[in-house]
Amino acid sequence: MRTLRLGPLAAALALVIPCVGAHAQEQRVRTHAVELTLSAGAFVPTGTEGLAGGTSLTRRGAWVGSTHLSLNAPSGWMSGEFEIGLTPERIRQTAGPLAGSRHTNLWYGTAKVLVGRNPRHAGITYMVGGGLAYIYRKKSVLDPTVSKGVFGGAAVAHVRIPIDGQVGARFEAEDLIYSADYGLGKKVRNDFAITLGLSIAY
């Protein structure tokens, strides 16, 4: 009876199995490098009181929509993100000839660096970070005939819950930080965008 010699076979498997594992790891690292998120939710301003001449005004909340493009680092612990958002932002004027409500049509753009667990990892992911922001109102808070833009910062935190291997639901809270004078002195403003979005990672 001939004895089956497994020495060469075992040696071959010892070489092949690590290569297969390395290839699987490489495939995992390459996935979800780019992520696109469409979000909608509530715009919540703070420091809402203002005064335009003899007219008292109050900034009110409204809906907000935003689009995010995320670039996820291969390490799985950092991302760069670009965002553009829109909210009508309501202004309530309670005195004077223009008493009533109007909209500023506020656009904002942000560029941020995020750290945490990005979608390169399987399962629930979470990230926090911040960066630069530009806030532009087509109709300014004090004068609806004038448009105005201002640079500021953005701070953000979000959680992404996977629906399948590519799609996830993303809950986010973002703070737009800038300085503005609404007729009662120049102050630092914190306007919040609280959104729920659909995220697709490629």
PAZAVEX-557042 format. One record per residue: x, y, z of N, C-alpha, C in turn; residue in three letters. Coordinates in Angstrom, 3 decimals. Layout:
<atoms>
nxx_nyy_nzz_caxx_cayy_cazz_cxx_cyy_czz_aa
X_Y_Z_X_Y_Z_X_Y_Z_ALA
...
</atoms>
This chain:
<atoms>
nxx_nyy_nzz_caxx_cayy_cazz_cxx_cyy_czz_aa
0.856_-1.197_0.000_0.000_0.000_0.000_0.886_1.239_0.000_MET
0.544_2.165_-0.920_1.343_3.387_-1.014_0.836_4.416_-0.008_ARG
1.730_5.089_0.639_1.378_6.122_1.620_1.294_7.476_0.933_THR
0.145_8.176_1.103_-0.051_9.489_0.501_0.800_10.511_1.245_LEU
1.639_11.178_0.495_2.524_12.164_1.105_1.879_13.546_0.994_ARG
1.616_14.189_2.147_0.934_15.481_2.181_1.895_16.649_2.310_LEU
3.186_16.347_2.392_4.153_17.426_2.581_4.069_18.502_1.519_GLY
4.186_18.164_0.217_4.116_19.187_-0.828_2.766_19.903_-0.868_PRO
1.665_19.120_-0.658_0.332_19.717_-0.669_0.176_20.719_0.469_LEU
0.626_20.365_1.651_0.533_21.277_2.797_1.347_22.537_2.557_ALA
2.500_22.379_1.942_3.336_23.542_1.655_2.651_24.477_0.676_ALA
1.987_23.887_-0.341_1.287_24.706_-1.335_0.130_25.462_-0.694_ALA
-0.636_24.776_0.159_-1.751_25.438_0.844_-1.252_26.558_1.749_LEU
-0.110_26.339_2.377_0.452_27.370_3.263_0.798_28.630_2.491_ALA
1.127_28.475_1.205_1.433_29.635_0.374_0.176_30.288_-0.173_LEU
-0.830_29.475_-0.562_-2.033_29.984_-1.221_-2.970_30.681_-0.247_VAL
-3.189_30.098_0.937_-4.184_30.646_1.876_-3.856_32.073_2.294_ILE
-2.619_32.417_2.671_-2.323_33.824_3.004_-2.558_34.762_1.838_PRO
-2.269_34.291_0.596_-2.492_35.150_-0.577_-3.972_35.437_-0.776_CYS
-4.807_34.400_-0.598_-6.256_34.590_-0.714_-6.759_35.551_0.347_VAL
-6.265_35.378_1.582_-6.668_36.271_2.664_-6.248_37.706_2.402_GLY
-5.019_37.876_1.885_-4.533_39.222_1.580_-5.356_39.863_0.481_ALA
-5.736_39.031_-0.528_-6.565_39.567_-1.619_-7.925_39.987_-1.090_HIS
-8.536_39.205_-0.201_-9.832_39.562_0.382_-9.729_40.843_1.187_ALA
-8.633_40.968_1.942_-8.416_42.178_2.730_-8.274_43.389_1.816_GLN
-7.529_43.204_0.693_-7.334_44.294_-0.263_-8.667_44.711_-0.872_GLU
-9.516_43.722_-1.205_-10.828_44.034_-1.765_-11.666_44.807_-0.760_GLN
-11.617_44.429_0.519_-12.390_45.116_1.551_-11.935_46.560_1.692_ARG
-10.599_46.771_1.656_-10.057_48.111_1.825_-10.463_49.017_0.669_VAL
-10.558_48.435_-0.544_-10.867_49.240_-1.714_-12.339_49.648_-1.767_ARG
-13.233_48.934_-1.121_-14.657_49.234_-1.214_-15.021_50.449_-0.379_THR
-16.101_51.101_-0.775_-16.671_52.227_-0.039_-15.691_53.402_0.101_HIS
-14.908_53.623_-0.939_-13.975_54.747_-0.920_-14.701_56.070_-1.073_ALA
-15.806_56.067_-1.832_-16.585_57.281_-2.086_-18.011_57.063_-1.613_VAL
-18.569_58.080_-0.977_-19.926_57.974_-0.420_-20.720_59.221_-0.785_GLU
-21.940_59.013_-1.302_-22.842_60.116_-1.639_-24.070_60.027_-0.744_LEU
-24.414_61.136_-0.078_-25.540_61.165_0.851_-26.491_62.301_0.498_THR
-27.770_61.983_0.401_-28.829_62.980_0.218_-29.631_63.040_1.511_LEU
-29.743_64.246_2.098_-30.347_64.391_3.418_-31.421_65.467_3.428_SER
-32.343_65.343_4.372_-33.361_66.374_4.596_-33.718_66.372_6.074_ALA
-34.148_67.537_6.564_-34.494_67.626_7.973_-34.887_69.030_8.365_GLY
-34.454_69.439_9.562_-34.873_70.715_10.144_-33.692_71.655_10.300_ALA
-33.926_72.924_9.958_-32.964_73.998_10.201_-33.414_74.727_11.463_PHE
-32.519_74.786_12.465_-32.867_75.356_13.773_-31.896_76.487_14.095_VAL
-32.300_77.757_13.891_-31.400_78.869_14.195_-31.387_79.196_15.683_PRO
-30.285_79.780_16.146_-30.202_80.322_17.500_-29.790_81.789_17.388_THR
-29.914_82.556_18.481_-29.678_83.987_18.400_-30.621_84.617_17.401_GLY
-31.908_84.386_17.606_-32.901_84.646_16.559_-33.420_86.082_16.500_THR
-33.230_86.863_17.551_-33.822_88.204_17.594_-32.996_89.208_16.782_GLU
-33.702_90.143_16.122_-33.032_91.178_15.350_-33.868_92.439_15.273_GLY
-33.278_93.467_14.695_-33.959_94.763_14.581_-33.476_95.443_13.309_LEU
-34.405_95.740_12.401_-34.097_96.430_11.152_-34.819_97.769_11.158_ALA
-34.096_98.866_11.490_-34.742_100.163_11.650_-35.700_100.100_12.830_GLY
-36.966_100.373_12.585_-37.955_100.263_13.661_-38.721_98.956_13.622_GLY
-38.254_98.007_12.818_-38.972_96.742_12.648_-38.281_95.626_13.425_THR
-39.002_95.026_14.372_-38.483_93.862_15.098_-38.629_92.628_14.217_SER
-37.639_91.762_14.291_-37.706_90.532_13.497_-37.191_89.353_14.302_LEU
-37.642_88.181_13.895_-37.237_86.930_14.532_-36.940_85.897_13.458_THR
-35.791_85.284_13.541_-35.439_84.188_12.640_-36.118_82.913_13.112_ARG
-36.773_82.231_12.191_-37.504_81.004_12.519_-36.904_79.807_11.786_ARG
-37.186_78.642_12.310_-36.716_77.417_11.682_-37.465_77.100_10.404_GLY
-36.931_76.161_9.633_-37.533_75.742_8.374_-36.963_74.370_8.013_ALA
-37.385_73.852_6.867_-36.791_72.598_6.394_-35.402_72.883_5.827_TRP
-34.593_71.846_5.723_-33.268_71.962_5.123_-32.996_70.700_4.308_VAL
-32.342_70.879_3.178_-31.905_69.751_2.360_-30.427_69.897_2.049_GLY
-29.706_68.785_1.949_-28.263_68.860_1.705_-27.767_67.633_0.944_SER
-26.643_67.824_0.271_-25.953_66.757_-0.447_-24.517_66.688_0.048_THR
-24.044_65.486_0.329_-22.702_65.283_0.879_-21.909_64.354_-0.033_HIS
-20.666_64.704_-0.287_-19.738_63.830_-0.991_-18.578_63.531_-0.037_LEU
-18.443_62.258_0.333_-17.419_61.856_1.304_-16.348_61.016_0.617_SER
-15.098_61.261_0.987_-13.956_60.486_0.516_-13.361_59.778_1.727_LEU
-13.524_58.457_1.778_-13.168_57.686_2.967_-11.756_57.111_2.864_ASN
-10.936_57.399_3.864_-9.551_56.932_3.870_-9.496_55.406_3.999_ALA
-8.511_54.758_3.350_-8.398_53.291_3.408_-8.260_52.747_4.824_PRO
-7.706_53.538_5.735_-7.533_53.067_7.108_-8.865_52.796_7.795_SER
-9.937_53.455_7.320_-11.252_53.286_7.925_-11.523_54.208_9.091_GLY
-10.614_55.151_9.377_-10.774_55.999_10.566_-10.797_57.500_10.260_TRP
-10.836_57.870_8.988_-10.846_59.292_8.632_-11.555_59.477_7.299_MET
-12.211_60.643_7.126_-12.872_60.977_5.869_-12.749_62.475_5.615_SER
-12.750_62.849_4.344_-12.906_64.231_3.938_-14.282_64.381_3.316_GLY
-14.954_65.496_3.561_-16.330_65.635_3.074_-16.615_67.039_2.575_GLU
-17.340_67.110_1.451_-17.824_68.361_0.892_-19.353_68.322_0.892_PHE
-19.958_69.453_1.245_-21.424_69.489_1.404_-21.971_70.795_0.851_GLU
-23.180_70.717_0.286_-23.927_71.911_-0.078_-25.358_71.739_0.428_ILE
-25.912_72.804_1.023_-27.240_72.719_1.616_-28.077_73.950_1.324_GLY
-29.367_73.798_1.488_-30.324_74.879_1.234_-31.441_74.847_2.266_LEU
-31.786_76.023_2.792_-32.966_76.182_3.635_-33.612_77.524_3.309_THR
-34.946_77.615_3.301_-35.581_78.911_3.050_-35.394_79.888_4.206_PRO
-35.175_79.418_5.416_-35.015_80.242_6.620_-36.082_81.341_6.689_GLU
-37.019_81.200_7.575_-38.117_82.168_7.693_-37.737_83.342_8.600_ARG
-38.173_84.519_8.212_-38.015_85.726_9.021_-39.411_86.252_9.348_ILE
-39.686_86.364_10.625_-40.970_86.912_11.084_-40.760_88.357_11.522_ARG
-41.423_89.296_10.840_-41.340_90.710_11.171_-42.628_91.105_11.894_GLN
-42.473_91.598_13.117_-43.638_91.789_14.005_-44.073_93.237_14.126_THR
-43.389_94.158_13.427_-43.787_95.561_13.507_-43.339_96.262_12.234_ALA
-43.880_97.462_11.991_-43.468_98.237_10.838_-44.278_97.913_9.597_GLY
-43.982_98.579_8.477_-44.777_98.412_7.256_-44.622_97.055_6.583_PRO
-43.571_96.310_6.915_-43.341_95.003_6.298_-43.661_93.858_7.249_LEU
-44.593_94.076_8.181_-44.969_93.028_9.141_-45.455_91.783_8.398_ALA
-45.036_90.623_8.868_-45.386_89.358_8.233_-44.181_88.446_8.160_GLY
-44.214_87.485_7.253_-43.131_86.519_7.117_-42.503_86.603_5.730_SER
-41.227_86.296_5.677_-40.512_86.205_4.407_-39.408_85.169_4.553_ARG
-38.715_84.873_3.448_-37.644_83.877_3.435_-36.332_84.508_2.992_HIS
-35.223_84.003_3.519_-33.913_84.501_3.096_-33.298_83.644_1.985_THR
-33.780_82.392_1.819_-33.202_81.457_0.844_-31.695_81.300_1.079_ASN
-31.379_80.670_2.199_-29.996_80.501_2.653_-29.365_79.263_2.010_LEU
-28.216_79.470_1.367_-27.377_78.380_0.863_-26.123_78.287_1.721_TRP
-25.607_77.092_1.926_-24.336_76.956_2.634_-23.517_75.826_2.023_TYR
-22.220_76.007_2.080_-21.290_74.978_1.632_-20.252_74.737_2.703_GLY
-19.819_73.497_2.867_-18.816_73.168_3.880_-17.766_72.233_3.307_THR
-16.568_72.309_3.868_-15.482_71.368_3.585_-14.935_70.927_4.935_ALA
-15.031_69.621_5.247_-14.744_69.149_6.596_-13.802_67.944_6.583_LYS
-13.124_67.758_7.696_-12.346_66.547_7.970_-13.021_65.837_9.136_VAL
-13.312_64.540_8.967_-14.019_63.760_9.980_-13.138_62.605_10.460_LEU
-13.263_62.279_11.721_-12.569_61.122_12.285_-13.591_60.231_12.979_VAL
-13.274_58.963_13.052_-14.175_57.986_13.656_-14.112_56.690_12.865_GLY
-15.231_56.027_12.759_-15.317_54.742_12.042_-16.082_54.992_10.739_ARG
-15.393_54.995_9.608_-16.059_55.321_8.349_-16.594_54.053_7.664_ASN
-17.345_54.192_6.547_-17.972_53.018_5.922_-17.019_52.015_5.301_PRO
-15.709_52.235_5.361_-14.775_51.174_4.978_-14.949_49.962_5.882_ARG
-15.427_50.202_7.120_-15.720_49.121_8.062_-17.167_48.662_7.882_HIS
-17.390_47.389_8.089_-18.750_46.864_8.049_-19.501_47.261_9.316_ALA
-20.828_47.293_9.228_-21.659_47.575_10.396_-21.900_49.062_10.593_GLY
-22.362_49.410_11.787_-22.683_50.800_12.119_-21.399_51.625_12.161_ILE
-21.429_52.808_11.553_-20.276_53.695_11.571_-20.663_55.031_12.189_THR
-19.666_55.757_12.659_-19.909_57.026_13.347_-18.693_57.920_13.159_TYR
-18.931_59.228_12.976_-17.841_60.160_12.740_-18.166_61.522_13.333_MET
-17.130_62.253_13.736_-17.256_63.628_14.206_-16.141_64.433_13.541_VAL
-16.367_65.735_13.406_-15.325_66.555_12.808_-15.771_67.981_12.581_GLY
-15.019_68.684_11.770_-15.324_70.084_11.504_-14.490_70.610_10.365_GLY
-14.760_71.877_10.007_-14.030_72.490_8.912_-14.553_73.875_8.613_GLY
-14.428_74.282_7.364_-14.821_75.614_6.923_-16.235_75.612_6.360_LEU
-16.901_76.767_6.469_-18.254_76.910_5.926_-18.405_78.285_5.273_ALA
-19.270_78.334_4.269_-19.655_79.613_3.663_-21.178_79.670_3.657_TYR
-21.737_80.722_4.247_-23.191_80.885_4.371_-23.609_82.074_3.509_ILE
-24.528_81.825_2.575_-24.967_82.866_1.634_-26.493_82.991_1.691_TYR
-26.955_84.197_1.921_-28.393_84.482_1.903_-28.736_85.315_0.674_ARG
-29.624_84.788_-0.156_-30.049_85.534_-1.342_-30.784_86.808_-0.941_LYS
-31.522_86.748_0.171_-32.202_87.917_0.743_-31.748_88.019_2.200_LYS
-30.969_89.026_2.514_-30.355_89.088_3.831_-31.397_89.231_4.931_SER
-30.959_88.963_6.154_-31.875_89.018_7.306_-32.439_90.422_7.499_VAL
-31.602_91.442_7.338_-32.044_92.812_7.609_-32.700_93.488_6.412_LEU
-32.338_93.099_5.200_-32.850_93.775_4.012_-33.091_92.760_2.899_ASP
-34.350_92.483_2.546_-34.638_91.463_1.527_-34.203_91.859_0.123_PRO
-33.785_93.115_-0.083_-33.320_93.535_-1.409_-31.815_93.343_-1.584_THR
-31.140_92.877_-0.533_-29.682_92.734_-0.553_-29.309_91.285_-0.245_VAL
-28.376_90.731_-1.021_-27.838_89.405_-0.713_-26.552_89.564_0.077_SER
-26.214_88.523_0.848_-25.032_88.635_1.708_-24.455_87.258_1.992_LYS
-23.109_87.185_2.005_-22.423_85.945_2.338_-21.391_86.168_3.416_GLY
-21.095_85.122_4.165_-20.129_85.227_5.248_-19.427_83.879_5.417_VAL
-18.130_83.919_5.730_-17.374_82.700_6.024_-17.500_82.357_7.501_PHE
-17.447_81.084_7.791_-17.504_80.625_9.173_-16.946_79.218_9.277_GLY
-17.429_78.491_10.258_-16.982_77.120_10.476_-18.162_76.171_10.588_GLY
-17.869_74.893_10.599_-18.904_73.865_10.743_-18.382_72.760_11.648_ALA
-19.230_72.293_12.559_-18.935_71.136_13.405_-20.048_70.122_13.198_ALA
-19.713_68.842_13.145_-20.702_67.838_12.763_-20.453_66.519_13.479_VAL
-21.540_65.783_13.677_-21.470_64.402_14.163_-22.547_63.606_13.435_ALA
-22.211_62.401_13.011_-23.238_61.571_12.366_-23.037_60.091_12.666_HIS
-24.138_59.370_12.518_-24.153_57.914_12.675_-24.777_57.328_11.415_VAL
-24.149_56.297_10.860_-24.650_55.636_9.649_-25.000_54.191_9.982_ARG
-26.250_53.817_9.693_-26.730_52.459_9.955_-26.910_51.761_8.608_ILE
-26.177_50.679_8.338_-26.270_50.033_7.024_-27.628_49.383_6.793_PRO
-28.121_49.523_5.566_-29.343_48.842_5.133_-28.970_47.573_4.368_ILE
-27.964_47.693_3.499_-27.362_46.524_2.863_-25.869_46.809_2.718_ASP
-25.179_46.076_1.845_-23.744_46.232_1.727_-23.300_47.570_1.173_GLY
-24.212_48.312_0.546_-23.845_49.567_-0.086_-24.622_50.765_0.436_GLN
-25.867_50.567_0.813_-26.769_51.653_1.189_-26.916_51.718_2.705_VAL
-27.012_52.942_3.244_-27.206_53.114_4.674_-28.072_54.321_4.979_GLY
-28.627_54.360_6.173_-29.371_55.514_6.671_-28.451_56.309_7.577_ALA
-28.376_57.623_7.356_-27.412_58.454_8.084_-28.131_59.567_8.840_ARG
-27.955_59.587_10.149_-28.490_60.648_10.998_-27.361_61.604_11.346_PHE
-27.619_62.924_11.167_-26.549_63.894_11.351_-27.041_65.147_12.061_GLU
-26.184_65.700_12.902_-26.403_67.006_13.529_-25.193_67.880_13.196_ALA
-25.462_69.038_12.569_-24.394_69.928_12.142_-24.623_71.328_12.689_GLU
-23.554_71.970_13.120_-23.598_73.328_13.665_-22.844_74.248_12.714_ASP
-23.551_75.236_12.141_-22.921_76.261_11.325_-22.579_77.435_12.238_LEU
-21.306_77.781_12.312_-20.807_78.777_13.263_-20.263_79.971_12.478_ILE
-20.811_81.153_12.746_-20.367_82.347_12.034_-20.712_83.580_12.858_TYR
-20.173_84.726_12.465_-20.430_85.980_13.166_-21.301_86.879_12.295_SER
-22.353_87.459_12.881_-23.259_88.319_12.119_-23.944_89.311_13.042_ALA
-24.315_90.436_12.461_-25.045_91.480_13.176_-26.439_91.587_12.575_ASP
-27.457_91.281_13.381_-28.841_91.385_12.932_-29.536_92.592_13.551_TYR
-28.768_93.671_13.728_-29.318_94.914_14.234_-29.209_95.095_15.727_GLY
-28.700_94.087_16.433_-28.553_94.169_17.891_-27.103_93.929_18.309_LEU
-26.169_94.154_17.403_-24.759_93.941_17.698_-24.244_92.660_17.068_GLY
-22.969_92.657_16.759_-22.341_91.508_16.123_-22.112_90.409_17.145_LYS
-22.573_89.210_16.821_-22.449_88.072_17.731_-22.106_86.815_16.956_LYS
-21.563_85.836_17.666_-21.331_84.514_17.082_-22.659_83.772_17.034_VAL
-22.998_83.236_15.873_-24.256_82.516_15.686_-23.984_81.020_15.573_ARG
-24.925_80.237_16.058_-24.896_78.782_15.924_-26.240_78.356_15.339_ASN
-26.221_78.008_14.067_-27.431_77.526_13.401_-27.269_76.035_13.126_ASP
-28.272_75.251_13.498_-28.168_73.801_13.426_-28.972_73.236_12.264_PHE
-28.403_72.213_11.626_-29.107_71.413_10.628_-29.158_69.978_11.148_ALA
-30.357_69.488_11.420_-30.546_68.141_11.946_-31.257_67.335_10.872_ILE
-30.582_66.339_10.323_-31.081_65.669_9.113_-31.013_64.154_9.206_THR
-31.821_63.537_8.353_-31.786_62.093_8.125_-31.606_61.891_6.632_LEU
-30.626_61.075_6.249_-30.331_60.926_4.824_-30.131_59.491_4.397_GLY
-30.091_59.322_3.073_-29.813_58.042_2.457_-28.411_58.093_1.871_LEU
-27.562_57.165_2.290_-26.157_57.166_1.922_-25.861_55.970_1.008_SER
-25.144_56.248_-0.088_-24.727_55.179_-1.006_-23.206_55.207_-1.099_ILE
-22.558_54.116_-0.738_-21.096_54.030_-0.737_-20.649_53.179_-1.915_ALA
-19.607_53.633_-2.610_-19.090_52.940_-3.799_-17.686_52.414_-3.554_TYR
</atoms>
